[in-house]
Amino acid sequence: MQRCLPCVLALPVSLMMSTAAVADTIELQVLPINGPEQGCPKKVIAYQTGQPYQEGGYATDGMVNLSEIATQITLAPEEPFSATWMGTLKPQYRNCEGTAGMFKIDGEENAGPSYIRLQLFQGKAKVILDMTGMQDANGFTTQIIKSGLRQGNPRWTWGGTD
């Protein structure tokens, strides 16, 4: 996608401000393994926002609201193509055993792969951001650029070449 820099610079500041990136809302639908009586949350929400275009590549910032269902969240040691966060399920969800994947993006069913996954088991919650098999426009594996925690929730940046 090419942009006309002089055209952008000619825009009024108010219009440039209104074209800021809007976060996609991603619904991870929880699928309990033994029925709803386990006290599982129905869903967990994640958000992603594309960074402004930079020549040669793209990047996407994201987070999942894991603190809604878990405490004591930590980031596991880095791996080349995935990041994993673990937390202790809050008391109301402690008996939940199930999984979740990217079910809806901005209210529309997700037809693509689920690179954000959630596992709930043995009183723990595990979020996995996995770029395995995800490719960019040039056929390279997308990369996790940054992973960490902010305000008690998993945060990341992933990207690729264009």
C-alpha positions as CSV (number, residue, x, y, z in Angstrom):
1,M,0.0,0.0,0.0
2,Q,1.6,3.2,-1.1
3,R,0.9,6.6,0.6
4,C,1.3,10.0,-0.8
5,L,3.4,11.8,1.9
6,P,2.7,15.3,0.5
7,C,-1.0,14.5,0.3
8,V,-1.0,13.4,4.0
9,L,0.9,16.4,5.0
10,A,-1.7,18.6,3.3
11,L,-4.5,17.2,5.3
12,P,-5.9,19.4,8.1
13,V,-4.6,18.3,11.6
14,S,-8.2,17.4,12.7
15,L,-8.6,15.0,9.8
16,M,-5.2,13.4,10.4
17,M,-6.2,12.9,14.1
18,S,-9.5,11.2,13.1
19,T,-7.7,8.7,10.9
20,A,-6.0,7.1,13.9
21,A,-6.0,3.3,14.0
22,V,-8.9,1.7,15.8
23,A,-8.4,-1.5,17.7
24,D,-10.0,-4.7,16.5
25,T,-12.0,-6.5,19.2
26,I,-11.3,-10.2,19.3
27,E,-13.6,-12.6,21.1
28,L,-12.0,-15.8,22.4
29,Q,-15.0,-18.1,23.0
30,V,-14.4,-20.5,25.8
31,L,-15.3,-24.1,25.1
32,P,-15.5,-26.1,28.4
33,I,-14.6,-29.8,28.2
34,N,-17.4,-31.0,30.4
35,G,-20.3,-28.6,30.1
36,P,-21.2,-25.1,31.4
37,E,-21.6,-26.2,35.0
38,Q,-17.8,-25.9,35.5
39,G,-18.1,-22.2,35.9
40,C,-16.1,-21.2,32.9
41,P,-16.2,-17.7,31.5
42,K,-18.1,-17.5,28.3
43,K,-15.5,-15.5,26.5
44,V,-12.2,-13.5,27.0
45,I,-11.6,-10.4,25.0
46,A,-8.4,-9.5,23.1
47,Y,-7.6,-6.3,21.1
48,Q,-5.2,-5.7,18.2
49,T,-4.2,-2.5,16.5
50,G,-2.1,-2.1,13.4
51,Q,0.8,0.3,13.7
52,P,1.1,3.1,11.2
53,Y,2.6,1.8,7.9
54,Q,6.4,1.7,7.6
55,E,8.1,0.9,4.3
56,G,9.1,-2.7,4.1
57,G,6.9,-4.2,6.8
58,Y,4.0,-4.0,9.1
59,A,3.5,-4.5,12.9
60,T,0.4,-5.2,15.0
61,D,0.1,-4.4,18.7
62,G,-2.1,-6.6,20.8
63,M,-3.3,-7.5,24.3
64,V,-5.6,-10.0,25.9
65,N,-7.7,-9.1,29.0
66,L,-6.5,-12.1,31.0
67,S,-6.7,-10.2,34.3
68,E,-10.4,-10.4,34.0
69,I,-10.3,-14.2,34.8
70,A,-6.8,-14.7,36.3
71,T,-4.2,-13.3,38.7
72,Q,-0.4,-13.6,39.2
73,I,0.1,-13.5,35.4
74,T,3.7,-14.1,34.2
75,L,5.4,-14.4,30.8
76,A,7.2,-17.7,30.2
77,P,10.7,-17.7,28.7
78,E,10.8,-16.6,25.1
79,E,10.5,-19.0,22.2
80,P,11.3,-18.2,18.5
81,F,7.7,-18.2,17.2
82,S,5.4,-18.1,20.2
83,A,4.8,-16.3,23.5
84,T,3.0,-17.9,26.5
85,W,1.6,-16.2,29.6
86,M,0.4,-18.1,32.6
87,G,-1.9,-17.0,35.5
88,T,-3.9,-18.5,38.3
89,L,-7.6,-18.6,37.7
90,K,-9.8,-16.4,39.9
91,P,-11.9,-18.4,42.5
92,Q,-15.1,-18.4,40.4
93,Y,-13.3,-20.0,37.5
94,R,-10.9,-22.4,39.3
95,N,-12.8,-25.5,38.3
96,C,-13.0,-24.6,34.6
97,E,-11.3,-26.8,32.2
98,G,-11.5,-25.8,28.5
99,T,-10.0,-24.0,25.6
100,A,-10.6,-20.9,23.6
101,G,-9.6,-19.6,20.2
102,M,-10.3,-16.5,18.0
103,F,-14.1,-16.9,17.5
104,K,-15.1,-13.4,16.4
105,I,-13.2,-10.3,15.2
106,D,-15.3,-7.1,15.5
107,G,-18.5,-9.2,15.8
108,E,-17.8,-11.2,12.6
109,E,-16.9,-14.9,12.8
110,N,-13.2,-15.5,12.3
111,A,-12.6,-17.5,9.2
112,G,-8.8,-17.5,9.5
113,P,-6.4,-19.4,11.8
114,S,-6.5,-18.7,15.6
115,Y,-3.0,-17.5,16.5
116,I,-4.3,-16.4,19.9
117,R,-5.3,-19.4,22.1
118,L,-6.4,-19.8,25.7
119,Q,-6.2,-23.0,27.8
120,L,-7.9,-23.3,31.2
121,F,-6.9,-26.3,33.3
122,Q,-5.9,-27.3,36.9
123,G,-6.7,-23.8,38.2
124,K,-4.5,-22.1,35.7
125,A,-5.0,-20.0,32.6
126,K,-2.5,-20.1,29.7
127,V,-2.6,-17.6,26.8
128,I,-0.5,-18.6,23.7
129,L,0.3,-16.2,20.9
130,D,1.6,-18.5,18.2
131,M,3.0,-17.5,14.8
132,T,3.7,-21.1,13.7
133,G,2.5,-21.4,10.1
134,M,1.5,-17.7,9.9
135,Q,3.1,-16.1,6.8
136,D,3.5,-12.6,5.6
137,A,3.1,-11.3,2.0
138,N,6.5,-12.6,1.0
139,G,6.0,-16.1,2.4
140,F,8.2,-15.6,5.5
141,T,7.0,-16.5,9.0
142,T,5.6,-13.5,10.9
143,Q,7.6,-12.7,13.9
144,I,6.9,-11.8,17.5
145,I,8.7,-8.5,17.9
146,K,7.8,-7.8,21.6
147,S,6.1,-9.6,24.4
148,G,5.5,-8.6,27.9
149,L,3.0,-7.5,30.5
150,R,1.3,-4.1,31.0
151,Q,-1.3,-3.3,33.7
152,G,-1.4,-7.0,34.5
153,N,-2.3,-8.2,31.0
154,P,-0.3,-9.9,28.2
155,R,0.9,-7.5,25.6
156,W,2.7,-8.1,22.3
157,T,3.7,-6.8,18.9
158,W,4.0,-9.1,15.9
159,G,4.7,-8.3,12.3
160,G,6.1,-9.2,9.0
161,T,7.4,-7.9,5.6
162,D,5.2,-6.6,2.8
